[in-house]
């Protein structure tokens, strides 16, 4: 049996207002109250709940959106007015500066007037080249003068001059780096040139330049054996014979001499005359190879 809260309260009131004869004891009343208010009996005392937030209606949401739109439109209007005011202030400042720069009041500013006005306002000397660059940047018509609609504020001229100065510094730094690279390349080339010994040969160089020809001379003695054999008492023949014997006693002496001369002839620190004679000696020795080859073929055939 499920009773409502009101029914339970009425039932308790009836039980507590009966006569003494029929009234139950306090313990019975408490027991009954515990029973009827227990979850098993189905009567649970009502617990106060937190008040739920009141939801806005659709009309209230629309009003809020319209209010926000109105505020946004107002802010945009104020920003536009502020921007227009700033532009007007800049235009007024440019016009005042134009009147000061236009000393002859002809309605346009020449290169000389621009230079004089900037030097007076910026308290600095300007080269004619920089002033020409400024004129070129702001002269939209290209007639060599600035009209009122082409003129800007002194601060804008200052900013442009600062930008030009930064560009010039960057170009100067780049040119300096290029000059350093060219100088390093020139020093390297000069060092290479210093390594190449193209100077006039000294007496010592001339004597040394004769020695490479001993290589083809010794290889060619096989074709002049009769000169040595027929002149045994000649000291020159003896020296040549001894040199030839020593040369032949070295294993692979011809190959060693050939590669040694080839390597040394490419050394630029050796005097040019010596290097030239080394190369000539190599060519002569190569030329002697063919007579030797022909003689070997004839000896085999014969």
Long-range contacts (C-beta under 8 A, 24 or more apart in sequence): 1-41, 1-42, 2-42, 2-43, 3-36, 3-42, 3-43, 5-43, 5-45, 5-46, 8-36, 8-37, 8-43, 11-36, 12-36, 90-153, 93-153, 94-148, 94-151, 94-152, 94-153, 95-148, 95-151, 97-121, 97-151, 97-153, 97-154, 98-146, 98-148, 98-151, 101-151, 107-147, 107-148, 108-145, 108-146, 108-147, 109-145, 109-146, 109-151, 110-144, 110-145, 111-135, 111-144, 111-145, 114-146, 118-154, 118-157, 118-161, 121-154, 122-154, 122-157, 122-158, 122-161, 126-161, 130-161, 130-164, 133-164, 134-160, 134-161, 134-164, 195-268, 195-269, 196-268, 196-269, 197-268, 197-269, 197-270, 197-271, 197-272, 198-272, 199-271, 199-272, 201-271, 201-272, 201-273, 201-274, 202-271, 205-271, 205-273, 205-274, 206-273, 208-271, 208-274, 209-271, 209-273, 209-274, 209-276, 209-277, 210-277, 212-261, 212-274, 212-277, 212-278, 212-280, 212-281, 213-277, 213-280, 213-281, 213-284, 214-243, 215-257, 215-258, 215-261, 215-281, 215-282, 215-285, 216-281, 216-284, 216-285, 216-287, 216-288, 218-243, 218-244, 218-247, 219-254, 219-285, 219-288, 219-292, 220-288, 222-292, 222-295, 223-291, 223-295, 254-285, 258-282, 258-285
